[in-house]
């Protein structure tokens, strides 16, 4: 008989419970949807969640990284304790569910349209082992249309190596990227614009194959 990995089995069961909305004690409101989860699982993965759940939601959020999560102000209903309801307004429902899937079972499927949101969530909640996976995927699908947005995100999320790769890509394709619809996003980012102009793309650039979808299981 094969040896059972008790921890993997437990988290797999908790993931099933999360998907079914069973035995949960926190509700996330994302758009028009509600997503139920277990505080103990989230807190075990993230110090930000630990602080959030240990602090009364009647108080101001304890960290600037969670400023887009707030208590839902509405009348109580029979089946919901609104002290355990958080509104998420910076990502879409699919991205947030994929993020929770990763926290529960360390298996994640990232597609191009979701990668940047996954990085935002990983940085906001300080899921440090997820950030390098997002780095690799974003590097893989860099193109002239998304390079500026990816650079801004890498800068915001303090991804130093990813930022270097993107600056090299932009420098190499500068003429085309300056003509793109996203170049104007750098209008007020004088420091970043200067970094691009002064950057020596020959010293740091790793060419990667384009990836439409990637799955990791850790």
Secondary structure by P-SEA (a helix, b strand, c coil): ccccaaaaaaaaaaaaaaaacccccbbbbcccbbbbbbaaaaaaccaaaaaaaaccccccccccccccccccccccccccccccbbbbccccaaaaaaaaaaacccbbbbccccaaaaaaaaaaaccccaaaaaaaaaaaacccccaaaaaaaaaaacaaaaaaaaaaaaaaaaaaaaacccccccccaaaaaaaaaacccccbbbbbccccbbbbcc
